[in-house]
Amino acid sequence: MVLALLEVVGIASIIPFMDLLSRPDAINKSRWLSMVYDIYPFESSRNFLIFSGCFIIGVIALSNILGIITTYFHLKISWNIAHRLSTKLLAIYANKPYSYYLDQNTSELRAYLIAEVAALTSGVLIPMIEFISRSIICTIIFALLIYLSPQITLTMVAFLGGAYFLIYISRQKFLTGLGQDRVKANADRFSFLEEMLTGIKTVKIYGVQHFFYERFAQVSRKFNDIQPKVQMVYATPKYLLEILAFGGILSVTMYLYISSGDITRALPKLSLYAIAGYRLLPSLQRAFSAAAKVKHNLPSLDKLYHDLVSHHELKHSMKPTLTKLPFNRRISIENLSFRYENSPVNILDNLNVDIDKGSRIAFVGSTGSGKTTLIDLVTGLLTPTSGHIKVDDVVILPDNVAEWQLNIGYVPQEVFLYDDTIKANIAIGHSAAEVDEQLLESVLKMADIYNFITRELPDGVDTKIGERGVRLSGGERQRLGLARALYTNPSLLVLDEATSALDSITEKGIMESLHLLPDDLTIIIIAHRLSTVKNADNIYLLENGKITDHGLYHELTQSNKIFKKMDELN
């Protein structure tokens, strides 16, 4: 509002200045000029004229400086909102259940978190602020002009405002359609790029770089073809309406000349309209561009609306303070069944298993038998369709699953490693100052990788391992995964196909590392290869979501034909 008032003061002061410039005796004929002239001891009308000019320059300079400051704070507020939106979205996505990710393309989530939040900020939030501020400036300037000359001003408002309005209305659907296409193309860009970079080893081996290049190039071309079309919609009114505006100024000049009969008498008002037009046109153009940007980028808001608006409160904080759920006796799987949403078929059907504390249990079976799904249920990643899992007679529910997961160390087939040091990857989620160096050394020894790290790596545990641990062998990555699992001091260790991608010698070494683990540590092993489960206390054979047999290794090789065949194939 202050900025708008300064704009008006600067414009309004043009009339007395130009009047004074054309008629020096105007001081005596104008009450305002006479009052200012009398208050301050000006020696002559010439000094008063110089003072008036300097005053106008000062007001205009002050309004522009204030405009710079205001713009900075508008941008700062907008991008602070962008930061909060991104972090809120990330918190929401991080707290989604694991089942949510089974139906999501994670590259699209990345596009929403980064690109679409940026589009929402630069294309909706900032333009809305710009539109409001420019509309206030235009309204106050028009109010001044209406006060001085209602007929001319109302004609100008109808002419310029109507032209902008018609252009905006005619391009609404076009802008919305381009916005929807942009959101889709942008998500595809992220998706196709992610696929190529994630699978770069396979892509290089098969020599299919060109195929993935073309996939990305097509959507990139589509995305970037949209941009000039949108920018032209923003910019076109400026060039069209400059013609109309200057034509209007000339028309006003002729009108004032005809109505006054003396161009010098019309000069003050003419100067006012010229300066007002000079200040109004950019404001009108920026207000139009802001409205057009909002319309074009609303599809970004539509994409994020559900997550941003419908999730007012997170169920869990990002760094919750939790206490481990006690696990002293057994895990009981009772009448457990599971099927995925919208699927009529049970993946697991009425399972009943007791796992005593400190035991070594294995689940084996062919691909698709339900082994990994069972582990996802035991670890709390999925929720049973029916039946339940109990720990020491406490049923695991969504309300206490986080407390139960504090007991679990998990080693998957593909160990997740990120681009940082060995120490950071093992003590994942902890800052360098929080790392327990003695515990770190202990788990590295239990995972049988301590000597390799301290003797063969130049920086020991501070060695950078590259993205996804590309500088390490498969066996080394699995041992780091085991060390990470043990660093949490778990009560339950889950090995989910943890050695299936390794050679038999490396696999044997990792399995021998398990003998170094505490006796009271419960271990659940999921395996295709039976060599990893020979020493299990109990082996459960899964087929089509049901437990068809269980027992010791040597018992099953003698009593179960399927298990015996699996053993022979190893």
N, C-alpha and C positions, 0 to 999 in steps of 0.2 A: 504493500500500500504506500509506504514512504517513497519507494522508487517511482511509483506511478504519479504521486503528487509532485515530485521533483521534475518528472517529465513535463507535466502540465505547467508548472511554474516557468520552466525554461521556454516552453512554446508560447505561453501567454505573454511573457515579457517581450516577445518579438514585436507586438503591436505598438506599445509605447516607444520602443527603441526606433522602429522604422518611422513612426510618426515624428519623433524628435529629430531623426536624421533628415527627413524631407521638409520639416517645418520647425525651425529652431524656436519659434514663439509658442510651440505646443506646451511648453512648461507652464505658461500662464493659463492655458485653456484646459489643462487636465488637472483635476483635483489631486489625483495620486502623484503625478509628477511634481506638482507644486509642493505637496506635503513633504516628499522626500528631499526636494531641493532646499526647502526651508530648514529641515532638521539638521542637515549636514552643511557646513560652511563651504559650498562650492564657490569658487571665484568667478566662474563664467559658465555659460551654457555649454561651451566646448568641453570643459572639465567634466561637467555632468554627463555629457554624451560618452566620453571615454569611460567614466565610471559605470554607466549603464551597460556598455559593451562588455567590459570586464566582468560585471556581475552576471550577465547572461552566459559568458564563457565558463565562469566558475560553477554556475548551476548545472550546465550541461556536463562539465567535467565530473562534478560530484555525482550526478545521476549515473554516469557511465562507470565510475569507480564503484559505486554502490551496486551497480549491475554485475560487475565482476565478482564482488564479494558474495552477492546473493546467489549467483550461478554456482560458485564453489560450494556453498552450503547446500544448495539443492542437490548437486551431484554427490556430495559426501553423504547426505541423508539417504539418497536413492541407493548408493552402492553399499551402505551399511545395511539397508533392508535386503539387498541381494545376498549379502553375507549371511544374514539371519535366515533367509529363505533356503539357501543351500545347506546350511548346517541343520536346519529343522528337517528338511527333506532327507538328509543323510541319516539323522537320528531316527526318523520314521522308518526308512528302509532297513536300517540296521536292526530295528526292533520287530520287523516283520517275522512271522514264523518261517521256518525253513521251507515249508510247503509252498509258500508264496513264490520262492525263487524257482521252483520246478516248472512254473508256467510263464516265467518272465525271461526276456532277453536282457541280460545285464548291461549290454552296450547301450540299449535304449535308456536304461536308468542313468547311466553315465551322461548320456546326451541331455536328459532332463535336468540333472544336477548342475551341469556346467553350462552347456550352450543355451538351453531354454530358459534357465534362470537369468542368464545374461541378456537374452532377448526380451524377457519379461521386464527387466530393469531398464534397459536402454530403449525398449520399444513401447512400454506401457507406463511405468512409474515416472521416469524422467519426462516423457512427453505430457503426461497428465499435469505435472507440476508446471511445465512450460506453458501448457494451454491455459491453465488457471491464471498464471501471472500475466501472460500476454493479453488475455481477455480483460483483466482488470485495467491494464494500461490503455487498451483500445477504448474501453467504455468511458474512462475518465476523460480521455482526449476528445472523444465524440461529444461528451457532455459539455465540455468547454466550447467546442465548435457550435453546438446547438444553441448555447447561450448567446453567442455572438451573431450567428446567422442560421436560424432554424431551417429555412427553406433549402439553402445550398447544402447544409450538412445532412439533412434527411435524404436528399437526393443522392448524396455521396454514399451514405450508409446503405440505402437500398441497392445502389449500383454495385459497389464493391462487395458488400456483405452477401448480396444475392448471388453474385457471380461465384464467390467461394463456396457458398452453400450448394449451388447447383452442381458444381464440379465434384464436391464431396459426395453428394447423394448419388451421382451417376457412377462413382467409382467404388462404392461400398462393397458390393458383391465381388467385384474384381479383386479388391484388396484382401477380403476374407478368404477367397479361393486361393490366392497366392500364399497367404499365411498358412493355410492348411497344407499346401504342397511343400512349403519350406520346412515345416515341422517334420513331415514324413521323410523328405530328402535328407534332412540333417540327421535324423535317427539312423537312416540307412548308411550314411557316411560313417558314423561311429561304428555301426555294426560290421560293415564290410572291412573297414580298416582293422578292427579288433580281430576279426577272423584271420586275416592275412598275417598279422604280426604274431598272434598266438601260435599259429601253425606254420611259422616261417621255415622250420626245419623240414617238414613234410613238403611244403611248397617248393623249396629249393631242390630237394631230392627228385621230385617228380617233374621239375622244370615247368611248373604251371603259374609262374609269376605273372605272365601276360593275362591269364584268365582272371586272376584276382585284381590285377591292375584295371582291366576293363570294367569289372563290376563297380569298383570304386569310382572310376572316371565317369561312368554314366550318371551316377547320382550326384557326384561333385559338379558335373556340368549342369544338371538340372537345378541344383541348389544355387549355383552362381548365375544361371540365366534368370532366376527370379529377381535377383538383387537390382539389376538396372531397370527392370520394369517397375519395381516398387519406387526406386529413387526418382524415376521420371514422373510418377504420380505426385510425389512430394514437391518436385521442382517446377513442373509445368505451369501452375498458376502464377508463379512469380513473373515469368516472361510474358504471359498473356495479359496479366493485370497491370504490368508496368506500362504497357501501351495504353490501356484504358485510363490509368492514373494520370499520365502526362497529358493525355487528351483531355481529361477532366480538368486539370490545372489550367490549360489553355482556354477551356470553355469558361471556367470561373473568371479568368482574366478578362475575357471579352465581355462577360456578363457585368462584372464590376465596372469596367470602363464605360459600357453603355448606360448602366444605371446611374453612375456618378458623373459622367461627362468629363472627368479629369483623372488621368491615370495616377497622378501623384497622390490624390486623395484615396485612391483605391490601393496604393502601394502597401500600406500597413496590413490590411486584411489579406491582400494577395500574398505577402510574405508569410503571414500566419498559416495560410492554407498550404503553401509550398513546404514550410518547415513541418507542419502537421503531417502532410503526406509523406515526407521523408522519414518521419518517425513511425507513422502508421503502417506503411507498406511492409517493412520487415516484421513488425509485430503481427500483422494479419497473416503474413506468409508463415511465420513460425507457429502461430496458433493453428493454421490449417495443416501444416506438416505434422504437428503434434497429434491432432485428431486423426489424421490418416495413419500415422504410426501405431496409434492405439488400436485402430480398427484392424490393421494388418497383423499385429502381434497378439491379438486376443486369443487365437488358437493355442498359443503357448500357455496362457492362463487356463484355458479349457483343459489342456493336458494335465496340468498340475493341480487343478482345482480340488479334486477328490482328496488328494494327499494333504494339501495345504489347509483346507477348510474343514474337512470332516474329521481330522485328527487333532482335536484341540489339546489333548493331553497325551503324553506318552505313558505307556504302561510301565516302562522301566526307564530309569535314568541311564545315561550313557556310561557312567562309571558307578554302578550301584554298590552299596555296602551290604554284603551278604555273609551269611554264616553257613558253613558246610552242613548239609543234611547228614545226620549220623548214619554210618554204615558199619555195623558191627557183626551182623549174623548172616544175612542172605538177601539175594535179589529174587523175588518171586514173580514169575510171568504166569498170569492166571487168565485162562479163557481168552487169550489175546487174538483179535482179528483186526485186519486193516485192509482198506481199499481206498484208492485215490478218489477225489471228488469227481463226480459225474461218471464214475466207472462202476459197472454192475458186478465186477469180478473181484473177489477178495485176493489180495496178494499173499496175505497170511490168514490162516483159518484155524481158530480155536487152539492156539498153542498153550501148553502148560509146561513150564520148566522152572526148577529151583537151582540157583547158583550160589553155593556156599562161599562165605568170605574166605579168601586165600586159595581158592581152587583155580585150576586151569581148565577152561571149558572151550570147546571148539564147535563151530557150526560149519558143516561142509554140504556140498550139493552142487548140482549143475547150474549153469547160468540161468537166471530167471526163477530160481527156486525160492527166493525171498530172503536170502541171507543178509544182504546189505540193508534191506527194509527193516528187518528185525533189529539190526544194530542202530539204525536211525531212531527206532522206537525206544530202545533201551537207553540211548544217550539223550533222549528228550527232544530230538530234532523234529520228530513227528508225533502226533497224538493218536492213540488207538481209536479205531472205529467202534470197537466194543472190547470188553475185558479191561484189564489194567496191569500195570507193573507196580510192584510194591518193593520198598527198601526197608527192611526191618519193620514190616507191617504198616509203613507209611505209604499211601498211594501217591504215585508221582502224577501231579496235575500241573496245568499251566502256571498256577500260583507259586509252586515250589520247585519247578523244574530247574530254575537258575541255581538254587541251592544244591540240588542234586548234581548238576554239571560241574560244580567245583570239585567233585570227587573223581572226575574222569580225566584220564590221559588218553589221547586219541592219535593213532598213527594210520593214515590212509595209504592207499596205493600210490597216489601222487601227493607227496608232501608239499604243502604250501610254504614257499620261501619267498621273501621279498628282498629287494635290492638294498641290503644293509650288511652289517657285520654278522659273524657267526654268533657272537654274544647276544646281539639284539634279536636274532631269529630264535634263539633258544629261550631267552627270557622275554618272549613276545608280550607286548603290552606294558612292559616296565621300562622306565627311563634308565640311563646308564648308572645314575646314582643309586637306583633301587636294586640293582643286580647283586645277588648273594654270590660272591666269588667262590666261596667254599662249596656251596651247593652246585654251582656251575661246574666246577672241576669234578665233583663227585658223579654227576649225571653223565658227563662226557666219558668218564671211566666205565660206568655201568653200560653205556652204549658202545663201548670198545672203539672210541674214535679219538680219545684224548692224545694218544701218542702221535697219530697222524697230524692232528692240528698243531701240536706244540713243536713237532720236529720238522714237518714238511711245509708248513705254511709260513710265509715271511712275517706276518703280524699276529700269528696265533689266533686267539679268539676274536681279535679285532680285524681279522681279514675280511674284506668285502667279497661277497659270494656272487654278485651279479643278479640280474633280474631272473627270478624263479630258480636261483641257484645254478645257473648254466655252467659255472666254472667247476662244479663238483660232479662226480660220477653218481650213478643211480644208487649204488650202495651207500655212498657217503651222505647223500640226501636223506635216505631212509634212516641212517643212524642219527643224523641231526634231528629228524622227526621223532625218533625214540627218545633222544636226550631232552627235547622240548616237552614231550609228554611226561617224562619223569621229573622235570624241573618243578612242575606244579604239585609235587608230592601227592600223587593220586592214590585213591583206594581201589580204583578200577582202571585197568589198562586195556584198551581196545585196539587190536591189530586188524584192520579191515583190509584184507588182501595186501598187507603191507610188504610182502616179499614176492608177490606174484610176477612182478616185472623184472626180477633180478635173476642172475645166473645161480646155479645150484650151490656154488662155493660161497658166494656172497650171502645167499640166503642162509646157508648153514652157519656162517659166522654170526649173523644177526640173531638167529634163533638160539645160538649158544650164549649170546649176551643176556638172554632172559634168565639164565641160571644165576646171574649176578644180582638179580633183583630180590627185594625183601620177600620172605616167605608169606607174609600176610597180605601181599598184593594180589588181588583177584585179576585174572587175565582172561579175556574173551578173544578168541582167534577166529577170524573168518578166512577161509582158504579154499582155493581150487586144488592146489597141490597138497597131497596128504603128507608129504615129508615134513611139513611144518607143524603137524598136529600129533605126531607119534607119541609124544610124552604128555598129552592132555589127560586130565583126570576123567573126563567124560566127553565123548564126541557125539554130537547130534546130527543125524542125517536128515536134511530138508529136501522134500520133493513136492513141487506144486503148492507151496505154502503150508505144508503139513510136516510134522515130525514123524518120519516113518520108522526110525530106529535110533537107538543110542547105546553107548557102551564104550569100553576101552578099545584101543586100536586093534589089538590082536584078536579080541572077541568079534569085532565087526568083520574083519577079513575072513573069519571062519563061518559066521552065521548069516551075513548079508551079501547077496549076489551083486547088488549094485555097488556097494562099498568095495567089494573084492575086485570088481572090474575097474573101478577108479584107481585102486591101489596098483593094479597091473599096468595101467596106462602111465603111471608116474615114472 
